[in-house]
């Protein structure tokens, strides 16, 4: 499922940005089309996105414009598609045309194989002190079974005795891709926001606060960057030969 929102502060109409003759959100859908999913669906907030997807043979549904988050948009899309509670949906951002399809598949498979978890996500090792202390880089700490203890913008776990060094084993950088059981997605918009979520500005902490478990797939390499700026868009256009 690919939530796509037309409004963007830095890049207006970002889902429709041209990448060698194809809208970006369509490029994302094409990128993940062969991982074995039953459906690849764009959850759009505008008829313009819906029309662009239909013109390229990509399934899309039209959702409300007033959703507070991508997960809320996915929840509505699941209702529109009539998905059962045990179905698994992976949220792939509509501004990541270079996403690794294998990562999407791994996140879905992990949730399928972890019945005690309501959500799955991904992470990779942090290699520099600067990234470890960067509040824009979200960190995750896992337990022995690969379930998330906590997510934070702060450096965690904090190496008390050697604060100028990375802890060992390497800390983990959270990758913003999520797999959900549809039954949980139906509950999630109704859950009260958590104090930790408000403090850190991290929506996934709401799930942990209410006792839902999050399984974490650790990948060996960082994913390709998404498109947030004009410079990002130029880089991606170069990749597609535009």
N, C-alpha and C positions, 0 to 999 in steps of 0.2 A: 504494500500500500504506500502510495507516494502522495503525502499532503502537499498541496500547491496553493499558495496564497499570492494574489496578484499585487497587493500593496507591499512595498518594500521601501524603507527609509532611504537606503543608499543606492539601490538599483531598482527604480520603478519598473513594473512589468517583468520582473526577473524571470519567472517561469517561462516566459515567451521569448527570452533573449535568443537571438539567432546564432546557432552553431552550425555553420556550413549548410545553411538552408533548412535546418530542422530546429524547432523550439527546444530549449534546454530541458524542460520537463519530459518531453518525448524522448530525448537522448537518454535520460535517466531510466525511463521505462524500457527502452530498447537494451540498455546495458544489463538489466537484470532479467530479461525475458527468457533466458535459457537455463535458469538454475533449477527447474523442476517444480516451480510453484504452480498450484492449481489456477491461480489468477494473478495478473499484475494489473493493479487498478490505481488510477490517479484520483485522489479526493480533492476536487477543485472548489474554489470559492467564487468562481466567475464563469459565466457562459463563454467568455473568450478562451479560457483554458480548456473548457469542455470541447469547444469547436476545434481547437488546435489539435487536441488528442484524437478526436474522431476523424479528422482529416488525414491522420497518419496511422489509423487502425489501432489506436491504443484505447483500451477500455477506461472510461472515466465516469464518475458520479458527481453531481453538483450538490455541495453542502452549504450550510449557512455561512454568512460572512462574519458573524460576530463571535466565533469560537475564540476562547482565551488561549488555547494551545493546540499544537498539532495532534496530541493524543485525544483531545476533545473532538477534533475533526474526524479522526479515525473512528472514534466510537459511533458517530453519526453515520459514517460510511458503512460500517459493519451492519448497522440497522437497515440501511438502504439496500444492501446486498443480501440480507437475510442470513448472515453467517451464524453457525451454531456456537455455543459457548466454548466448546473444546477446540475450535479452529484456532490456528496460530497465524497471526499477522505480524509481518516485519515492517516497521516504519522506516522507509528509506527517504531521506530528505530530497526534495525536488531541485535542490541547487548543488547536487553532487554527481555531475555527469561522468566523473572518473572513478566512481566507487567500484571496488573490487567485488564482482559477483560472488566469489568464493566466501567473502566475509558475510554477505547477506545469508548465504546458505548455511554457514557455520552457526550463526546466531539463531536461525530457525531450528536447526538440528539440536542445538544445545537445549533449547526450551522443550522440545519434544522429548528429550531424554532426561529431563530434570522435572519430574512431576510435582515436586514440592515448591517449585518456583512459579510465580505468576508472570515474571518478566525475564528476558535475557538481554544482555548487552555485550559490549566488547571493550578491550583495553589492550595497551601495549606498554612495554618498558620505557621509562623515562631515562634519558641518557645524560642530561646536563643539569647542573645545579640551578641554572637560570630558569629552565622549564619547571623544575621542582618547586621553585619559589614564586612562579608566575601565577597570580590569582585568576588569570584568564584560561589557564589550563587546569581542568578538573581532574582530581586524583581520586582513586578508589582503592580501598583496602579490602581484601577478601579473606574468608576463613579457609580452613584446610580442605573443605569440599568445593571451593570455587564459588561460594555464594558471597555476595557483597556484605561487608560489615557497615561501611559508611562511604559516602562521597563527600569531597570537600574541595574548596578552592585553596585551602591552606595546604602546606606541605605535610602530607601524612603517608606512612607513619613518621613522626618527627624523630630524627636521630639525636637524642638528648646529649649524649656524650661526644658526638662528632658533628655538630650542627653545620659545619662547612663542607661536609661530605654527603654523598647520597647514601641512604640506608642500603643494607644488603639483606635479602635480595632486593633487586631494583624496585623502586616504587612504580606504580602503574598509572598511566594516563588514560582517562576514560575516553572512549570513542562514542560519539552521540548517535548510535544506532540501537534500536530497541526491537525486541520481539515480544509480543503480548499474546496471552490467551484472551480470546474474545470475551469470555465471561468476566475477566478482570477489567477489560476496557469498558464494559458496560457499567461497572461499579465506580471506576476511577473518577469520573467527573463529579460524582456525588460525595466523595471523600472530602472532609474538611482539610484545608491547607495545614501543613505542619509548621511548628515554630522553626524547626531546622531548615525547612524549605524556604521560608521567608527570610531567614538570616543569610543563607548561602545563595539564594536565588537559583535553586536546583530542584526541578519538579520531581525528580526520581526519589528525593528524600521523603516525599509524601507517602509513597508506597512503603518504604521501610518503616516510617513512623507508625503506620497502621498495621504492621506485622506481616506484610507481603514480602516474599523473598525474591531476590534478583540474582540470577546466575550470570557469571561473567566469563566470556570466551577471551582468552589471552592469545593475541596474534603476535607473530614475530616481527611484523613491520608496521609502520604507520600507514594509515590510509591516505589516499590523495586528498588534497585540500578542497573544500567546497568553494562556491563562488559567493563572496560577500562584497567585493569591491570591483571597481572598473578594471583595476589591474588584474584581479583574479579572472575576470571575464576575458581579458585579452590573452592571458596565458592559456585558458581552456580553448579559446578559438584557435590559437596556434596549434594546439594538440590535434584539433579536428581539421586542420589544414585550411582554416578560414583566414 
